[in-house]
């Protein structure tokens, strides 16, 4: 392997390596926190950490940070309609 | 010179790549709504039967679930590096990453098989002989089976897609840089990982405290 290849390898590996370390730490935190009695905040924290992990995966691993506008728009559209699915699904229960 | 990876109606590889990635994100949008329907059902039932869902969640096998989460997170890292390596022209390294990704995916499926066997031995399948007395616990386990099986099917397709990259680039490594396949397969793989991260929080973590 040439020096250029080694440099290129380090350049492409560095950020994903940092991200996977963060993901494994967040996963450990999520697992550990689930054993602490926090009432309904267990669910809130578990989902918040899961959302953070999904955010890291989509932005760095799925490279949304370097995607163009139309690709970002397509990525957001599923989440946009998901919001309505949950909002309309829960509007009855939450408004009682 | 026209690359073999170029398909109609595109006239250049760059536009083809942009379109393929765009199309994959649209497909992922439909998948979000597909899993979203299942998750919305889970959420409503969990709201209605909270104690039963917590009791049922505590019966899932946290060891298998956690090991599989770590495996998928590492596989996503390897896949991400593989796709970047393919783009940089580091074909040998990219192909090693794809092999590792497929192996990690198969490890996940193998562990899932052991976990299913464990669950079935405990009769944790909704129907006659279901051991949990709480009303709503069987709903949780119905969700468990449906969601994890659908996820496993997705992952199996992912393993096939990654192996496809291996096979098609075997004699023509340049194909990895011309074709958008590596990038698109990578998007799919990470999406399946995202779904698991959410399922892990909803299936394995409730009722532990």
Interface residues (C-beta under 8 A of the other chain):
Chain A: X5 X8 X9 X12 X13 X16 X17 X19 X20 X23 X24 X27 X30 X31 X34 X35 X36 X37 X38 X42 X43 X46 X47 X49 X50 X53 X54 X57 X58 X60 X61 X62 X67 X68 X70 X71 X74 X75 X77 X78 X79 X81 X82 X85 X86 X89 X90 X93
Chain B: X18 X21 X22 X25 X26 X28 X29 X30 X31 X32 X33 X36 X37 X40 X43 X44 X47 X62 X66 X69 X70 X73 X74 X76 X77 X79 X80 X81 X84 X85 X88 X90 X93 X186 X187 X190 X191 X193 X194 X197 X198 X200 X201 X205 X206 X208 X209
